Amino acid sequence: MAGEVRVGTSGWQYDDWRGTIYPEGVGQPRWLSHYVGWFPTVEVNSTFYRLARETAAQRWRDTAPAGFEFVLKGSQFITHRLKLRDAYDAVGRFFAPLVPVLERTSVILWQLPPNFRRNLDRLDQFLDMLPPTHRYAVEFRDDDWFHPDTYALLDRHGVSHVWLSSGLTTRHEPVATGDHVYVRFHGLSEHAYRHDYTDAELEPWAERLREVAAVGTPAWVFFNNDYDGHAVHNGRRLIEMLGHAARRWPPADLDVVALPEAQGTTLPPR
């Protein structure tokens, strides 16, 4: 179903999830095997901080069952250091070690820094150099980017403007661009990543995403409020609220031999 909403979290390797989300005694190398029992997608944020190792990309690919989708976060060297300027070589270095997992990757996210004001020429040149093999999404942290000219440029390239639930910027404009919708939940007010979303805060988003799915537009939604596992619980709750609009997960034919942790995985009580 093209209009399915895929919900996940921004990363899965958080130490404070040990003993709360992940059972005690389960080592970090097996955490992804648990995670894939709860969600059909994950935003890999480690690729933002450093270049991936090819062996890690192979391990991610081999751990995830069929139908599971990765989303990769673009390098901060490109977005924050270069600010998209003369980035051709850096883009090549970013993609090279990720080849093993690219065939399982649905979207690549580029998060721009809060001190990078609107520069449409530079964004245009950057988007032109990206491989045409994937969907892309761009998140803006500087309010200057929230402008009709920005949305027109993204739409021309088929790139999604990231919708935000966040206290990190003062403006939030859920303008649809490209052929998909991308949403990030960063947490509200001064609590940011410690914020635990209530049903009242999630329901307007569930309604909007049901409308997105109803017109056949695919959506990717990620919770970045990782503190104390809030992202996992909030993500699972949003899936319940979405009903038939959410991608059903896990699949009935999940390989219990290859992924015993994921089969029938239940979350601990809150």
N, C-alpha and C positions, 0 to 999 in steps of 0.2 A: 504494500500500500504506500504510494508515493507521499501521502500526506501525514504519515506517522510522525509523532513527536518522540524523539529519543532523549531520554533523561539520564544524566550521569553526574559525576563529581569532577572537580578540577584536581586531578591527582589521586593517588591511592596510598602513597607511602608517608604516612604521618605517624610519628611515634606515639602520640596520645590516643591513637586508635587501638593501640595494643592493649588487650584486656577489656576493651569496651566494644569496639567493632570487630576486631580480630581476637579469637580466643587466645588465652595465655598459652605459651608454649609453641605457638605457630610462628616460625621464623619469617623474616621479611621476604625472602625469596618466594614464599608461598602466598603472600598477601593478594597478589593479583588473581590467583586461583580462587580465592574466596570472593573477591570483588565481582568477578564475571558472573557469579550466581545471582547478583542483585540488580545489575544494570547492563543494558545493551551497548554502552559506549563509555569511554573515559577520555578526559582531556589530559594529555601527557604534558605536564608543566615543567618537567625536568629539562626538556629540550629548550626552554627559554633561558635557563641559567648557564648551560654548557652544551657543547656539541655532544651528541649521543655517541655511544660506542656501538659498532655494528653488532657485536655479540648481544648487547642489551636489546637492540631492535629485533634480532632473531628470537630472543627469549620471549619478548612480548607477543610476537606473532604466534609462536608455538604454544603459548599458554592459553590464548584466547580461543574459544570455540567458534565454529562457523557462524557467521551472522553478526559477530561482535565487531564494533567499529571503533577505531582509534581516531582521535583528533589530536593533532600535534600543534604545540605552541611555538611560534617562530622565535628565533634567537634574539635576545636582548641586545647583542652586539649590533645587529642590523637595525633594530627599532630604536634603541636608546643611545648607542654610541654613534653609529653612522647617521641616525635619523633618516634612514632610507637613501642616503646619498651615496652614489657610486657603489652600489651594493651587489653588483653582478657576481663577483668572485665569492663574496661572503654567502650569497644565496646558494651557490654551488657547494660550498663547504658544509652548509647546513644540511642539504639534502643527501649528500654522498653516503654517510654512514646509516641513513634511515631507509635505504633501498629495501632491505628485507621486510619492512613493515608497511611500505607505501601502498602495496596492493590492498591492504586492510584499512587504509586511512581514508576517511570520508571528507574531512575538512582540515584546513591549516589556518590557525588563528594568528593574527599579527596584532599585538597590543602596543599602541603608541604611548609615549610617556606624557606626564602632565605638563612638562615644560616645552612641548613641541606644538607650536601654533600652526594654524592651517597653511599648508603649502601644497596647493593642488597640482602644480607642475611636478613636484618631486614625487607625490603619491602616484600620479599618472605614470611617470617613468618607471617607478618601482613595480607597479602592477603589470606593466607591459613585459617585464623581464621574468615574471613567474611562469613556471611550466604550466601548460594548459590542461594538465592531467587531473587536477584536483579542484574542488571548491575552496574558496578562501573567504575569510571573515576578518574585518578590521574593527578593533575596539579603540575608541578615542577617550583619553583621559583629560584632554584640554578642551574646555567648552567652546573654544573658537572654531572647532571642527564641525559643530552641530549647525549646519548651514545647508540650504537647498543645493548649492553648487557641489558640495561634498557628496550628497546623496546621488546627484545626477552622475557624477564621475564614477562612483561605486557601481551604480546600476549599469552604466555603459560597459564596465568590465565584468559584469555578472557577479560582483562581490557583495557579500552581506555586510550591512551595517549592524554591529552588535548592539542588541537591546540590553539595557542594564537595570538591575535592581541594586542600588548602591548608594552609599553616602560619600563615595570618592569623587563624584562630580556633582555640580549643582544643577546640571541640565540632563534630562533623560528624554530622548525623542525616539519612540519606537517606530521609526520610518523603515518600511520594507524596501530593500534593494536586492538585486540579484535574484536567484531562483530558489533561495532557501532563507530560513530564519535562524538566527543564532542568538541565544540569550545566556547571560551570565548573572548569577546571584552572588553578590559580594558581601551581603549583609547590610543592614540599615543603621542609621544614626551613628553615634560615636563608637558603638560596639563593633562595627564592621564585621570582621571575620569571626567574631565570637557570637554574632547574632543568631538567634534560633527563631526561624520564621514561624508565625502562627498561621492557622488556617485562614484567618481573615486577611492576612497579607498575601497568601498564596492564591486564594480563590480568584481574584481579578486576573492574575496571570494564567490560571487554568482556563478561564473563560476565553481569554484572548487566544491562547494556543489551540483550544478546540476550534475556534473560528479559522485559524491558520490551516489546521489539518483538514477542515471541511472543504476548503477550496483546492486541496491537493498539494499544498506546499509543504515540503519536508522541513522539520525543525530539529535543532540540536540545542539542548538546555543543560547547563552545568552549574552546580552549586560549589562555590568557593569558600563558604563559611565553614572551614574545616575543623574549627575548635571543638573538641570533645565529641567529634563525630556528627555534629549537627547537619553537615552537608548530606550525609548518608540518610539520616532519618527524614530530613526535609525533602530530599529527592524521591524517596520511596512514597512519601505522602503525596507529593505532586502527581506521581504516576497514578495513585488511587483516584485523585481528583479528576484526572484527565479521562479516565474511563477508556472507552474504545479508541480514543485519539492517540493514546500512548502505545508505543511498540510493546507487544506482549513479550515478557521475559521472565524466567529463562525458557528457551525452546523445549518442547517435550522430549526431543531426541538428544538433549545434552549428554555428552559422553561421560557417563558415570565412572568408567574405568580410567579415562585419561584425566578427568577433573573431579575426583571424589569430593574435594572441598566444596565445589560449586553446587553439586546436586542437592537440592532441598535445603540450601543454606537459609537460615533464619537469622534475623537481627536480634541482638539482645534487647531486653526491655529497657526503656528509658528511665 
